[in-house]
């Protein structure tokens, strides 16, 4: 399944883009699966997710835990706990 992923703050700077479409395996992917798919894209993404210690997620604009389902979601966003303009 394809998922639109948005990155904010330090993650956006580290991966070099603010959003992209990521292919996620499985019929019922979770936020954790999206994160793993992002990390598997390349070394830059893997480093970004490992460098930023606490990463929060939102599914369609609603804060979500790693165990939240994303099937049918329009987007998943990842960001550090504190973001700026």
C-alpha positions in Angstrom: 0.0 0.0 0.0 1.2 3.5 -0.7 1.2 6.1 2.1 1.8 9.8 1.9 4.4 10.6 4.6 5.1 14.1 5.8 8.2 15.1 7.7 8.6 18.1 10.0 11.4 20.0 11.8 14.7 18.1 12.2 13.3 15.1 10.3 12.5 17.2 7.3 15.9 18.7 7.3 17.6 15.3 7.7 15.7 13.5 4.9 15.9 16.4 2.6 12.2 16.7 1.7 8.9 17.6 3.4 6.8 14.7 2.0 6.9 11.7 -0.2 5.0 8.6 -1.1 6.2 5.4 0.7 5.4 1.8 -0.2 4.4 -0.1 2.9 4.0 -3.9 2.9 1.0 -5.7 4.3 -2.8 -5.4 4.3 -3.1 -3.8 7.7 0.0 -1.6 8.2 0.6 0.3 11.4 2.5 3.5 12.1 5.5 1.3 13.1 5.4 -0.3 9.6 5.4 3.1 7.9 8.3 4.2 10.1 10.2 0.9 9.1 9.5 1.5 5.5 10.8 5.0 5.7 14.0 3.8 7.4 14.4 1.2 4.6 14.3 3.8 1.8 18.0 4.7 2.2 20.8 5.5 4.6 19.7 9.1 4.9 16.3 8.2 6.1 17.6 5.5 8.5 20.1 7.9 10.0 17.4 10.6 10.4 15.0 8.3 12.3 17.8 7.0 14.5 19.3 10.4 15.2 16.1 12.1 16.4 15.4 10.4 19.7 11.7 10.8 20.3 9.6 10.9 17.2 5.9 11.4 17.3 3.4 10.4 14.7 0.0 11.6 13.5 -2.4 9.8 11.2 -4.6 12.2 9.3 -3.7 15.0 11.7 -4.5 13.1 14.9 -1.7 12.1 17.2 -1.2 8.3 17.0 0.9 5.6 18.8 3.2 3.3 16.9 0.5 0.6 17.1 -2.2 2.8 15.3 -3.5 1.4 12.0 -2.9 3.5 8.8 -5.0 1.6 6.3 -7.2 4.1 4.5 -5.3 7.1 5.9 -4.6 10.0 3.7 -1.2 10.7 5.4 1.1 9.9 8.2 3.3 12.6 9.7 6.5 12.2 11.7 8.0 14.9 13.9 10.0 15.5 17.0 8.0 16.4 20.2 8.7 20.2 19.6 8.5 21.7 16.2 8.9 25.2 14.9 7.8 27.3 12.0 
